[in-house]
Amino acid sequence: MAGGETVAWDEWQPRLFDSDLRPLISVYSTLPGLPLDCFPNIIWRYEDPDSRDAFPGSISLERHDCLHIILGRGLLNQDEAFVIGFTMGAARNATFAHCLEFQHVASTLYTPPFQWSDSDLSAFRLAFHYAQTSSSVVRDLHLIPFELRMTESIHALRRLGGISVPDLKMLFECEKLLVTQSKASLRLPREIETSDFRR
C-alpha cells in the first residue's frame, strides 16, 4: 500500500462525498503501508496483470489502491472483494465463468487472512454484476492510469471512469442487506456526504 502512518489498515476509510474535490493524492498518501512481501504468491498469480493466470481487469497494486479511494472503500476483505468485483466486471473480456472461477480461487485457494468468506463473495458478486451491466461505467476501467492523475480531484476521476456516487450509495445499501453485521458493512455510509471536502 501507499505508506500513510496514522491509521491502522483495518480502520482506514477514504469516505464518500457527493462532489469530492479532494485531490486523489491527498487521500492516497494516508493509505497504511503494507510491504509487498506480505502478499502470498497465490495472490500475485491471479491478480498481477503481468501474470499469465491473471483474471480480466487485473491491475497494478498502485492503481488498485486508487480505485479503493475512487469507489469509497476501505481495506477489509469485503472491501477488497467489492473493488476487485467492480474492476473485473467492467473489463470487456470478463464473463460469468470468470466470476465463478475467481470466487473459487479467492475462497478456497487463497490462504488466511486473504481468503474470502461468504460475505466477501456477496460483495464481489454485487460489484461484478453492477459493473458488467452498467451503461455508465467505462469498459476496461482497469486501463485508466489513475496513478498518473494523482493531482486531479476524486470527483473528476469518478466522472472519467463513469462512476456514479448515487449508484455507489445504492450498491452499499444493497450490500448492507446482503451482509448485515460485518465490520465493512456497518461502516458503509448511510448517506452521501454533500460537503465539497477540499483537504
One Martini backbone bead per residue (centre of mass of N, CA, C, O) as a GRO file, in nm:
protein
  199
    1MET     BB    1   0.103   0.031  -0.002
    2ALA     BB    2   0.161   0.369   0.028
    3GLY     BB    3   0.239   0.504   0.347
    4GLY     BB    4   0.088   0.564   0.579
    5GLU     BB    5   0.072   0.629   0.967
    6THR     BB    6  -0.215   0.677   1.143
    7VAL     BB    7  -0.379   0.423   1.028
    8ALA     BB    8  -0.513   0.141   1.039
    9TRP     BB    9  -0.595  -0.073   0.792
   10ASP     BB   10  -0.886  -0.161   0.935
   11GLU     BB   11  -0.972   0.170   0.958
   12TRP     BB   12  -0.950   0.261   0.682
   13GLN     BB   13  -1.104   0.551   0.507
   14PRO     BB   14  -1.208   0.768   0.237
   15ARG     BB   15  -1.481   0.827   0.185
   16LEU     BB   16  -1.809   0.978   0.072
   17PHE     BB   17  -1.863   1.211  -0.183
   18ASP     BB   18  -2.053   1.380  -0.402
   19SER     BB   19  -1.832   1.632  -0.421
   20ASP     BB   20  -1.496   1.552  -0.471
   21LEU     BB   21  -1.214   1.781  -0.437
   22ARG     BB   22  -1.006   1.593  -0.373
   23PRO     BB   23  -0.712   1.492  -0.417
   24LEU     BB   24  -0.597   1.186  -0.457
   25ILE     BB   25  -0.324   1.220  -0.298
   26SER     BB   26  -0.452   1.302  -0.017
   27VAL     BB   27  -0.550   0.999   0.029
   28TYR     BB   28  -0.322   0.812  -0.061
   29SER     BB   29  -0.118   0.916   0.167
   30THR     BB   30  -0.300   0.753   0.402
   31LEU     BB   31  -0.216   0.484   0.341
   32PRO     BB   32  -0.135   0.203   0.464
   33GLY     BB   33   0.151   0.020   0.508
   34LEU     BB   34   0.249  -0.262   0.295
   35PRO     BB   35   0.436  -0.511   0.224
   36LEU     BB   36   0.470  -0.701  -0.055
   37ASP     BB   37   0.560  -0.973   0.109
   38CYS     BB   38   0.265  -1.020   0.244
   39PHE     BB   39   0.191  -1.141  -0.026
   40PRO     BB   40   0.104  -1.409  -0.168
   41ASN     BB   41   0.162  -1.575  -0.461
   42ILE     BB   42  -0.136  -1.637  -0.533
   43ILE     BB   43  -0.216  -1.341  -0.580
   44TRP     BB   44  -0.020  -1.273  -0.807
   45ARG     BB   45  -0.118  -1.489  -1.006
   46TYR     BB   46  -0.431  -1.353  -1.026
   47GLU     BB   47  -0.363  -1.012  -1.002
   48ASP     BB   48  -0.130  -0.985  -1.190
   49PRO     BB   49  -0.103  -0.850  -1.506
   50ASP     BB   50   0.175  -1.028  -1.571
   51SER     BB   51   0.014  -1.276  -1.546
   52ARG     BB   52  -0.108  -1.559  -1.713
   53ASP     BB   53  -0.346  -1.596  -1.468
   54ALA     BB   54  -0.493  -1.350  -1.500
   55PHE     BB   55  -0.762  -1.167  -1.463
   56PRO     BB   56  -0.988  -0.972  -1.555
   57GLY     BB   57  -0.884  -0.644  -1.448
   58SER     BB   58  -0.604  -0.645  -1.382
   59ILE     BB   59  -0.383  -0.467  -1.152
   60SER     BB   60  -0.204  -0.265  -1.002
   61LEU     BB   61  -0.164  -0.174  -0.683
   62GLU     BB   62  -0.180   0.130  -0.723
   63ARG     BB   63  -0.446   0.133  -0.887
   64HIS     BB   64  -0.614  -0.022  -0.683
   65ASP     BB   65  -0.592   0.193  -0.459
   66CYS     BB   66  -0.734   0.415  -0.616
   67LEU     BB   67  -1.009   0.258  -0.631
   68HIS     BB   68  -1.074   0.261  -0.338
   69ILE     BB   69  -1.120   0.567  -0.334
   70ILE     BB   70  -1.324   0.605  -0.571
   71LEU     BB   71  -1.525   0.379  -0.425
   72GLY     BB   72  -1.518   0.409  -0.104
   73ARG     BB   73  -1.295   0.196   0.017
   74GLY     BB   74  -1.146  -0.005   0.212
   75LEU     BB   75  -0.930  -0.300   0.343
   76LEU     BB   76  -1.111  -0.515   0.364
   77ASN     BB   77  -1.216  -0.797   0.220
   78GLN     BB   78  -1.489  -0.679   0.131
   79ASP     BB   79  -1.361  -0.441  -0.016
   80GLU     BB   80  -1.184  -0.599  -0.208
   81ALA     BB   81  -1.414  -0.750  -0.346
   82PHE     BB   82  -1.553  -0.503  -0.463
   83VAL     BB   83  -1.319  -0.388  -0.632
   84ILE     BB   84  -1.266  -0.642  -0.801
   85GLY     BB   85  -1.552  -0.676  -0.912
   86PHE     BB   86  -1.569  -0.403  -1.055
   87THR     BB   87  -1.319  -0.433  -1.239
   88MET     BB   88  -1.398  -0.699  -1.374
   89GLY     BB   89  -1.685  -0.619  -1.478
   90ALA     BB   90  -1.558  -0.383  -1.672
   91ALA     BB   91  -1.440  -0.591  -1.844
   92ARG     BB   92  -1.480  -0.698  -2.161
   93ASN     BB   93  -1.367  -1.016  -2.106
   94ALA     BB   94  -1.573  -1.070  -1.896
   95THR     BB   95  -1.726  -1.346  -1.734
   96PHE     BB   96  -1.914  -1.560  -1.555
   97ALA     BB   97  -1.685  -1.766  -1.534
   98HIS     BB   98  -1.486  -1.576  -1.397
   99CYS     BB   99  -1.656  -1.522  -1.150
  100LEU     BB  100  -1.662  -1.815  -1.049
  101GLU     BB  101  -1.355  -1.875  -1.044
  102PHE     BB  102  -1.267  -1.650  -0.848
  103GLN     BB  103  -1.432  -1.745  -0.609
  104HIS     BB  104  -1.279  -2.007  -0.577
  105VAL     BB  105  -0.998  -1.894  -0.534
  106ALA     BB  106  -1.061  -1.693  -0.287
  107SER     BB  107  -1.206  -1.935  -0.101
  108THR     BB  108  -0.968  -2.180  -0.141
  109LEU     BB  109  -0.665  -2.079  -0.224
  110TYR     BB  110  -0.662  -1.874  -0.040
  111THR     BB  111  -0.512  -1.748   0.245
  112PRO     BB  112  -0.494  -1.667   0.546
  113PRO     BB  113  -0.641  -1.346   0.551
  114PHE     BB  114  -0.732  -1.358   0.225
  115GLN     BB  115  -0.966  -1.524   0.252
  116TRP     BB  116  -1.289  -1.570   0.151
  117SER     BB  117  -1.605  -1.516   0.233
  118ASP     BB  118  -1.936  -1.506   0.186
  119SER     BB  119  -1.946  -1.199   0.220
  120ASP     BB  120  -1.732  -1.130   0.011
  121LEU     BB  121  -1.877  -1.265  -0.229
  122SER     BB  122  -2.122  -1.079  -0.228
  123ALA     BB  123  -1.965  -0.820  -0.297
  124PHE     BB  124  -1.844  -0.918  -0.560
  125ARG     BB  125  -2.106  -0.982  -0.717
  126LEU     BB  126  -2.236  -0.707  -0.701
  127ALA     BB  127  -2.009  -0.548  -0.849
  128PHE     BB  128  -1.986  -0.714  -1.103
  129HIS     BB  129  -2.282  -0.690  -1.211
  130TYR     BB  130  -2.293  -0.390  -1.223
  131ALA     BB  131  -2.045  -0.327  -1.409
  132GLN     BB  132  -2.138  -0.514  -1.647
  133THR     BB  133  -2.441  -0.358  -1.682
  134SER     BB  134  -2.349  -0.082  -1.704
  135SER     BB  135  -2.383   0.228  -1.895
  136SER     BB  136  -2.148   0.413  -1.743
  137VAL     BB  137  -1.925   0.233  -1.713
  138VAL     BB  138  -1.617   0.195  -1.808
  139ARG     BB  139  -1.457   0.016  -2.013
  140ASP     BB  140  -1.172  -0.084  -1.893
  141LEU     BB  141  -1.096   0.059  -1.616
  142HIS     BB  142  -0.801  -0.069  -1.569
  143LEU     BB  143  -0.664   0.132  -1.801
  144ILE     BB  144  -0.672   0.365  -1.616
  145PRO     BB  145  -0.419   0.602  -1.502
  146PHE     BB  146  -0.465   0.709  -1.197
  147GLU     BB  147  -0.160   0.729  -1.089
  148LEU     BB  148  -0.118   0.984  -1.310
  149ARG     BB  149  -0.378   1.160  -1.150
  150MET     BB  150  -0.332   1.273  -0.848
  151THR     BB  151  -0.419   1.593  -0.882
  152GLU     BB  152  -0.690   1.508  -0.918
  153SER     BB  153  -1.005   1.475  -0.860
  154ILE     BB  154  -1.225   1.244  -0.757
  155HIS     BB  155  -1.460   1.348  -0.922
  156ALA     BB  156  -1.316   1.345  -1.200
  157LEU     BB  157  -1.242   1.037  -1.192
  158ARG     BB  158  -1.528   0.932  -1.183
  159ARG     BB  159  -1.614   1.052  -1.451
  160LEU     BB  160  -1.402   0.906  -1.623
  161GLY     BB  161  -1.530   0.611  -1.517
  162GLY     BB  162  -1.848   0.626  -1.472
  163ILE     BB  163  -1.893   0.700  -1.160
  164SER     BB  164  -2.162   0.676  -0.934
  165VAL     BB  165  -2.258   0.779  -0.630
  166PRO     BB  166  -2.554   0.689  -0.614
  167ASP     BB  167  -2.483   0.398  -0.698
  168LEU     BB  168  -2.299   0.334  -0.464
  169LYS     BB  169  -2.513   0.374  -0.249
  170MET     BB  170  -2.699   0.151  -0.352
  171LEU     BB  171  -2.493  -0.077  -0.321
  172PHE     BB  172  -2.447  -0.044  -0.016
  173GLU     BB  173  -2.738  -0.108   0.063
  174CYS     BB  174  -2.740  -0.392  -0.055
  175GLU     BB  175  -2.499  -0.499   0.108
  176LYS     BB  176  -2.637  -0.460   0.392
  177LEU     BB  177  -2.852  -0.683   0.327
  178LEU     BB  178  -2.651  -0.922   0.269
  179VAL     BB  179  -2.446  -0.782   0.493
  180THR     BB  180  -2.521  -0.695   0.818
  181GLN     BB  181  -2.252  -0.739   1.052
  182SER     BB  182  -2.013  -0.629   0.932
  183LYS     BB  183  -1.768  -0.405   0.943
  184ALA     BB  184  -1.794  -0.301   0.653
  185SER     BB  185  -2.103  -0.251   0.656
  186LEU     BB  186  -2.128  -0.066   0.916
  187ARG     BB  187  -1.930   0.167   0.763
  188LEU     BB  188  -2.114   0.233   0.562
  189PRO     BB  189  -2.272   0.477   0.424
  190ARG     BB  190  -2.593   0.617   0.466
  191GLU     BB  191  -2.484   0.889   0.353
  192ILE     BB  192  -2.408   1.131   0.147
  193GLU     BB  193  -2.167   1.351   0.135
  194THR     BB  194  -2.195   1.711   0.046
  195SER     BB  195  -1.934   1.813   0.090
  196ASP     BB  196  -1.659   2.005  -0.031
  197PHE     BB  197  -1.393   1.836   0.031
  198ARG     BB  198  -1.050   1.971   0.026
  199ARG     BB  199  -0.857   1.809   0.276
   0.00000   0.00000   0.00000
